[in-house]
Amino acid sequence: MEVSKLTFTLRSKLTFSYIFIVMVVVGLMSLAANVGLNKQFENYVIQRQEKQTAEIIDLVEMKYEEENTWNTGYLEIIGMNALQNGMIIVIKDSEKGNIWSAYEHNNGLCQAMIMNMRANMYSYSDKWNGEYQEKSYPILQSDKQIGTLTTGYVGPYYFNDEELIFIKALNSLFLIAGICSLLIAFALGIFMSLRLSNPLNKIAKKALSLSEGRYKERLVDVSHTKEIEILIETINELSDALEHKDNLRKQLTQDVAHELRTPLTSVQGHMEAMLDGIWAMDNERLNSCYEEIIRIKKLIGSIENLSGVENENVLLHKEDFDLSRLIVRLLNNYENEFLTKNIKVNYLEKPVTIHADPDKMSQIFNNLLSNAIKYSSENGEITIKAEKEENKIIVRVKDTGIGIKEEDLPHIFERFYRGDKSRNRQTGGIGVGLTITRAIIEAHDGTIDVNSTYGQGSEFIIRLPQ
């Protein structure tokens, strides 16, 4: 898929997803708020009816207590006022005889009021399913029932004209607020999707450029989204790593070609001269060719060794042995080199038992000692310490040689890396010794670190489990 198509698809999906989520959330919140408010208003109306009924009963009881008889004129005032508020009342005495009834007073008005209340409620909701209801309440005097108040209304609740206007206006406001919220959510969705998709678009283009081998460009966009910032940093780190690996690969091609070309050219020259009769085919000429062939074999062997130790399935033949005796044996092997360069060796032999592969350990310290000798100047000094610390064996190999440059330190364990870019044979091999060393140590679940100051020497610190 092309980057432009990928970007369009990504942006479209982000935009749609974000807008959909925001609109659903806003819509659900608006709906929940509207339903909740309507429910609260319905409860308010029901409570208002109950409160109005209680007030009517209190007024009737107070008037009866004051006059000790039924005042029909006063009851008419109360009844007409209740009728105006959508409530039909009938008051009966203790003998069930009517004292005052809104139906008898004005039945037509009562029926018109009921019809009006039904119309109001149906205009509010076509799903309203109310009906005319009546409730009876005792009228008491000195804890003795002297009558009954019956209230009639359209229930379970009804809205009068003012309440209906209020609730309709409130629903309209909710509708307008919901539409505005959705429009704002839509705009924010587009803004946020662009804010997310634009850096992701650049990251996608950068990933495509990495696949095509273009490593130098870096992403410099600053995002206010933490996850995208982490992704940008990761892509940049990946670019650095791939660029470095690519440089190593190119350098490897040049190095291997150089390492093979030199001995092959020498052998070719010797053979041509001997075939043309310019040189005699004597032992000296043949030995020279033989030495160059050995160099080629060593180069191929180093590459094979590296491939072997970098395999995750490295076979280790572990056993318990004295690491100190192994180090002493290796030092004896290098005695001639120490004497040639007048190098002083400091090592206090004391038993250090370790459970490891003796051959692989010998390979490790051979690499470190040969490097220490190679990079040490005349009258130098090499110090070796091997000791136990808790459950670890720690070995330090320190020299007073030329040291390692600061910019080379992070890369010295990488394969085919050499600080000397000239590939001078006098200053090192092909750059796999330390790589093999680290691979063997890690296969033993150990670690290796290096401290070095250029011009003063280096110290390699190996930590191995017992």
HELIX and SHEET records of a PDB file:
HELIX    1   1 VAL A    3  GLU A   67  1                                  65    
HELIX    2   2 THR A   72  GLN A   84  1                                  13    
HELIX    3   3 ALA A  102  TYR A  124  1                                  23    
HELIX    4   4 ASP A  161  SER A  211  1                                  51    
HELIX    5   5 LYS A  226  LEU A  275  1                                  50    
HELIX    6   6 ASN A  283  VAL A  309  1                                  27    
HELIX    7   7 LEU A  323  ASN A  333  1                                  11    
HELIX    8   8 GLU A  335  THR A  340  1                                   6    
HELIX    9   9 PRO A  358  LYS A  374  1                                  17    
HELIX   10  10 LEU A  409  HIS A  411  5                                   3    
HELIX   11  11 ARG A  425  THR A  427  5                                   3    
HELIX   12  12 GLY A  433  ALA A  443  1                                  11    
SHEET    1   A 4 ASN A  98  SER A 101  0                                        
SHEET    2   A 4 ILE A  88  ASP A  93 -1                                        
SHEET    3   A 4 LYS A 144  GLY A 155 -1                                        
SHEET    4   A 4 GLU A 131  GLN A 141 -1                                        
SHEET    1   B 2 GLU A 319  ASP A 322  0                                        
SHEET    2   B 2 THR A 353  ALA A 356 -1                                        
SHEET    1   C 5 LYS A 344  TYR A 347  0                                        
SHEET    2   C 5 GLU A 381  GLU A 389  1                                        
SHEET    3   C 5 LYS A 392  ASP A 399 -1                                        
SHEET    4   C 5 GLY A 457  PRO A 465 -1                                        
SHEET    5   C 5 THR A 447  THR A 453 -1                                        
END                                                                             
